[in-house]
């Protein structure tokens, strides 16, 4: 008889699964260099990342320490890998997709991880825990967190945004054609710092990659994480197959000159058969 997966909704207290806001756990194994969140029933053998202190109140503009711990309810021996630079990366976004962070929680005693964050405004935040266990090379869990305090400013509608400029940094997405579903899309990015073009050799490793490209679809908050490529013309290149049309928010994080940069963009993806 096939073993039935337990979810947070049908778990009982004896299962030691915390009840509360952590009721949406979604896992998808990494395929090549892309880690895509896929809503559905988790694999029975998949380890899950839990927010251990989820009952604490988190308020805006106050430092909040979040503690995470991996657990496999069907295989207690399946623990997270020993701490390494790329073992656990955490993406945090506001539900309206206007705020973003990519961090690596630190390893603490007892097999847990912790990170301290300051949230800018009240509302729901989505946490994508990208990690691996001893028996699973890569897993992504989706968790939710509510932050209390002042409401965010009213956000404007999301229009396509292919250029980013802040301080000494200018970035531009170069496209040969419109972004479409069911076809391989190339996201080529130019970077200028103080007006000088950067090459791939000007970037240094950041959280296990030369650059991270995070995409979240506005309608359903589906998640994709790319590790960039590069060539002689573009220091950052992403290749992606969009399964659904819509508005996608995209963030690129990289490091150069011992300084970490995060740039935000908005992509409009059309149906492949649209005229």
Secondary structure, 3 states (H helix, E strand, C coil): CCCCCCCCCCCCHHHCCCCCCCCCCCCCCCECCEEECCCCCCCCCCCEEEECCCCCCCECCCCEEEEEEEECCCCCCCCECCCCCCCEEEEEEECCCCCEEEECCEEECCCEEEEEECCCCEEEEEEEEEEEECCEEEEEEEEEEEEECCECCCCCCCCCECEEEECCEEEEEECCCCCECCCEEEEEEEEEECCEECCHHHCECECCECEEEEEEECCCCCEEEEECECCCCCCEEEEEECCCCEEEEEEEEEEECCEEEEEEEEEEEECCCCC
